[in-house]
């Protein structure tokens, strides 16, 4: 059997088993939210893959899953993996592609008869998307000390369920969560494979790329407070309707982002009292904004807030703006990036990304790098997200080459 065929068989067997988990029948998208039944099924799948390969399985204090080949305590380990959770009605590839490819890459290395000189681990970081509690990369943030236990305990989902309550209901101990420097100190390199969220590789004609940096990005909550009233009896001139201010702010965000060459999106909204025949008393919208550099991002968000406040003052609306999360620019370690490029033949395209990842969170404590697999449409966070079978196999083989070059010297 050829190398491509062997890697493809391993990948597709796992992909077929994982793919139905958490898939919504109507939308065709995935609803694998942290600490839910679908999340538990994904975790069970991960553990089964680890045990089927004779790997030492463990869950760390923050609920992240690990599968070890070699001594976990030896240090200088090479770690790969990604996440299995999803955004609401997300695609099949964002996260799971990296986890499935990691196990398939290990299968390929064993087929090659590779001899490991460093420990190897495959991981599934919990709650990367932040779909349930509104904060991305919870598992890796906790491990890296970028999210304190106290702040984590304040996180609530849309139903008011707290993060510790959700963890406890899922059978995990929330009292144990927190920074895990000893574990991170045992990692010599972390390589995350991910489907590209954009079309750079499609435009260049390459199947695989290497990440250069992650744009700075954050989430801001805008609370527009007006006055609830009857939609049918209240004169337009007498209304304090926060929905109008919110709508104008959405348009301002698009205009400011376009002007600066950045991106800004209001993609989530909560309305009270949320009645068809009622003027809202509160419109809460969440802004996601990203840019190639910090100065541009600051300029965009400041301009959006300024436009919102000016409109709110004009319409008698009270406005509060809270930054709920922020990640500065991440430049992946140049030495590791260059070593990966050398291993892969020296001609792999290097590209930046506006999407956040666990690799970006860990980069402050661990040498990290990323591989991207071509996405022909560029669509992500949608059921239309896609990567061709031969490109997925190319990603597996590239990851196997990188792991062999790093861990089998």
Beta strands, then each sheet from edge to edge (+ up, - down):
strand 1: 56-59
strand 2: 65-69
strand 3: 77-82
strand 4: 120-124
strand 5: 187-195
strand 6: 208-214
strand 7: 216-225
strand 8: 229-230
strand 9: 263-272
strand 10: 278-279
strand 11: 282-291
strand 12: 318-327
strand 13: 330-331
strand 14: 349-353
strand 15: 368-373
sheet 1: 1+ 2- 4+ 3+ 5+ 15+ 6- 13+
sheet 2: 1+ 2- 4+ 3+ 5+ 15+ 6- 14-
sheet 3: 9+ 11- 7+ 12-
sheet 4: 8+ 10-
end
